[in-house]
Amino acid sequence: MTLSKSFFAVAVLTWTVAVAADPPKIDDAKADAAKLQGTWQVTTLTDELGPHQDKEAQEWTFEFKGDKATSRKSQGSVGRPMAYTLDPSKTPKAIDLNDDGLVIEGIYKVDGDAMTLCLVTGSRNDKTAPRPAEFKADKEKLYSVFVLNRVKK
């Protein structure tokens, strides 16, 4: 076999292995969406003012039902359903919440009945910060970190 044929064979084999090893994003997103389903209670919120572990913060919930996420700041609140999309192929995993055309970018991680969200929760001078790269609140970029626990039925 000539050198060019050998190189071509190795390239095709490498590409085939890489494609076969890369699971479909859609299936991963569906699997993660299934993990999110249900109601999640905020245990700690850290925003530009610092950590909040008060009653008001702990009354905040996120409910994931189908392809919608509803944020409620207090018990009995109707909340506001938002479409959400997940991209678990990113590191960290990415979440986008669509609030009537306003896209709130963030990252998420789920470990059993615990979830952490870091979201861009505002803008400065009409400029929104880029998606967070770590689970850390940031006063300048207006990143807020929500630590949540699944509500047992």
N, C-alpha and C positions, 0 to 999 in steps of 0.2 A: 504494500500500500504506500502510495506516495505521501509526502509530508502534508500537502494540501488536503488530501482525502482524509488523512488521520485527524488533522485539525478540524475539518468539517464534521467528522463523526463524533469527536469529543464535544464540539460545540452543540450539536443536535442532542446528544445524550445529556449534557449539562442542562440545556433548556428544558428538555422533557422532564428531568428530575425536579427542576425548580418549579415548573408549572404543576406537576403532580403533587408536590409538597405544599403548595400554597392553597389553603382551603378558601372556598368562596366567601367573599365579604358578606354577601346577603345572608348566608346561613349563620355566620357568626353574629351578625346584627340581630337576627331573629332569636337566636339562643340567648343573647344578652337581654333583649327586650322581654323575653319570657321570665328572666330572673328579676326584672324590675317590677313586674306586675304586682299591684297591691298598693297599700298605703304605707308611707314611711313617715315617721315622726322625727322632727329635728331634735337632737339632744344638745348640740352646740352649733352656734352660728358665729363665725368670725368674719367681720367686715372691716371697713376703713376706721371704725371706732374701736375695734378690738374684739375680744371674745365676749359673747353673750350666752349666759346659761340661765337667764331669768325665765320666769313663767311665760312671758310674751313670746320669746324665741322658741320655747318648748311647746307652744300651742301650734306652731307652724307645721304643716304637713305637705307632703307631695304625694299625690295619688297617680299611679301609672295604670291606665286602663286602655287596652288595645294600643293604638298609635297616638294617644293623647296623654299628656301629663297635666294635672291640675294642681296648682299651688294654692294653699289656703293658709292665711296668716292667723286664723283663730277658729276655734270650734264653732260650727254652725255657719261659717262663711261659705258662700256659694263657690267662690274661687273662680279661677279663669283657666279654662282648658286651652292647652297649647299643643300643637302637633310637635312631635319630637323625632329626631333621627339620631341614630348611633353609628359610630364608625370605630368598631373594636380593633381594626387593623392599625390604628394610630397608637403611639406610645407617648403619653398615657392615652387611654381610650377617650374618644371625643363624643360629645353630645351637643346637639343644637336644639334649642327650644324656639319654636316659631310662634310669636305672639302677634297675630294679625299683621304679618309682614316684617316685624322687628325680630331679627334673629339674635338670640342670646346664645353666645358660644360658651362652651365649657368643657370640662373633662370629668370623668367619673371612674369610680372603682367600686366593685361589689364583692364583699366577702361574706357569703352566707346571708345572715339577716342584718348585716351592717353595710351601709353605703356612704360614700363620700362624694360630694359634688363640689367643684370649684367653678364658679360662673363669673363672667364679666357682668357686673350689675349696674353699670352706668357708663357715662362718657364725660370727658373733659374737653371743653372748647370744641364741641361737636365732633370729637374724635373718639372712637371706641378703641380700647386696647385690643391687642391680638389675643387669640385664645390662650388661656393659661398653659404653662408648660409643667407646672408642679402644683401640688395641693397646698398652696400657701396664699393667705389673704395678702392683698397689696393695697395700701392706702392711695398710692398714685394712680395705679391702673384700675382701681375699683374692682378688684377680685374679691369675691366672698366665698368662704368655705362653709359648707353645710355638712355636718356629721349627722347621719340619720340611722334609725333602727326601724326594722320592719314591724308594723303593728300586727300583732297576732289576733286572729279572729276569734 
